[in-house]
Amino acid sequence: MKAKKGDWVQIHEVVLQPHERTANIPEDTKNVPLEMWVKGFLNHDANIGDTVEITTLTGRVVKGKLVEVNPTYTYGFGEFVPEILQIGITLRNILKEGDGRE
């Protein structure tokens, strides 16, 4: 995919390889690279996979591999936990009983 100068994009860069990481972190963390993903405006036309420079909303110029044009915000709060569904119901019942309301 072709991206044009000024497009809102996301880049990726490996900041530290596993052997470059400090010893003062958990073993499972130490065994993987430290990576960064940054969003910003593309400074020059490029293709996905190219090394590019972007300018972030705060004005920083950052270099990395172009991974997405017009990136979306995707996040979640994990798997559904049925017990959590009952917390609000149970709490409301407890509060109603506490002040004498039905």
C-alpha positions as CSV (number, residue, x, y, z in Angstrom):
1,M,0.0,0.0,0.0
2,K,1.3,3.4,-0.9
3,A,1.2,6.1,1.8
4,K,1.6,9.8,1.0
5,K,3.3,12.6,2.8
6,G,1.1,13.9,5.6
7,D,-0.9,10.7,6.0
8,W,-1.7,9.5,9.5
9,V,0.4,6.3,10.0
10,Q,1.9,3.9,12.5
11,I,5.5,2.8,12.6
12,H,7.3,0.1,14.5
13,E,10.9,-0.1,15.7
14,V,12.9,-2.5,17.9
15,V,14.4,-0.3,20.6
16,L,16.5,-2.9,22.4
17,Q,17.4,-6.5,21.4
18,P,17.1,-9.1,24.2
19,H,20.8,-9.1,24.8
20,E,20.8,-5.3,25.2
21,R,18.2,-5.3,28.0
22,T,19.0,-4.7,31.6
23,A,19.4,-7.7,34.0
24,N,17.1,-6.0,36.5
25,I,13.9,-7.2,34.8
26,P,11.9,-10.4,34.9
27,E,13.4,-13.3,32.9
28,D,10.4,-13.5,30.5
29,T,10.6,-9.8,29.8
30,K,14.4,-10.0,29.3
31,N,14.0,-12.6,26.6
32,V,12.1,-10.5,24.2
33,P,13.0,-7.3,22.4
34,L,11.8,-3.9,23.6
35,E,9.6,-2.6,20.9
36,M,7.8,0.7,20.2
37,W,4.8,1.6,18.0
38,V,4.3,5.3,17.3
39,K,1.6,7.1,15.4
40,G,2.2,10.4,13.5
41,F,2.2,12.2,10.2
42,L,4.3,10.7,7.4
43,N,7.2,13.0,6.3
44,H,7.6,11.5,2.8
45,D,5.7,9.2,0.4
46,A,6.4,5.5,1.2
47,N,5.2,1.9,1.0
48,I,4.3,-0.4,3.9
49,G,7.5,-2.0,5.1
50,D,9.7,1.0,4.3
51,T,11.8,2.7,6.9
52,V,10.3,6.2,7.3
53,E,10.2,9.3,9.5
54,I,7.0,10.6,11.0
55,T,6.2,13.7,13.0
56,T,4.1,13.0,16.1
57,L,1.3,15.2,17.5
58,T,3.8,16.5,20.0
59,G,6.3,17.5,17.2
60,R,8.8,14.6,17.7
61,V,10.4,13.2,14.6
62,V,10.6,9.4,14.9
63,K,12.0,6.8,12.6
64,G,10.7,3.3,12.1
65,K,9.2,0.7,9.7
66,L,5.8,1.8,8.3
67,V,3.2,-0.7,9.4
68,E,-0.2,0.9,8.9
69,V,-1.9,3.8,7.2
70,N,-4.8,5.4,9.1
71,P,-4.3,3.1,12.1
72,T,-7.3,2.3,14.2
73,Y,-7.4,2.1,18.0
74,T,-7.9,-1.5,19.0
75,Y,-7.9,-2.4,22.7
76,G,-9.8,-4.7,25.0
77,F,-10.2,-5.6,28.6
78,G,-9.6,-9.4,28.2
79,E,-11.9,-12.3,28.1
80,F,-15.4,-12.2,29.5
81,V,-15.6,-13.2,33.2
82,P,-19.1,-14.2,34.3
83,E,-18.5,-13.5,37.9
84,I,-17.8,-9.8,37.2
85,L,-21.3,-9.5,35.6
86,Q,-22.8,-10.2,39.0
87,I,-20.8,-7.6,40.9
88,G,-23.0,-4.7,40.0
89,I,-26.2,-6.6,40.7
90,T,-25.0,-7.8,44.1
91,L,-23.6,-4.4,45.0
92,R,-26.9,-2.7,44.3
93,N,-28.8,-5.2,46.4
94,I,-26.3,-4.7,49.3
95,L,-26.7,-0.9,49.1
96,K,-30.5,-1.1,48.9
97,E,-30.6,-3.2,52.1
98,G,-28.2,-0.9,53.9
99,D,-30.4,2.2,53.7
100,G,-33.8,0.5,54.2
101,R,-35.0,1.1,50.6
102,E,-36.6,-1.8,48.7
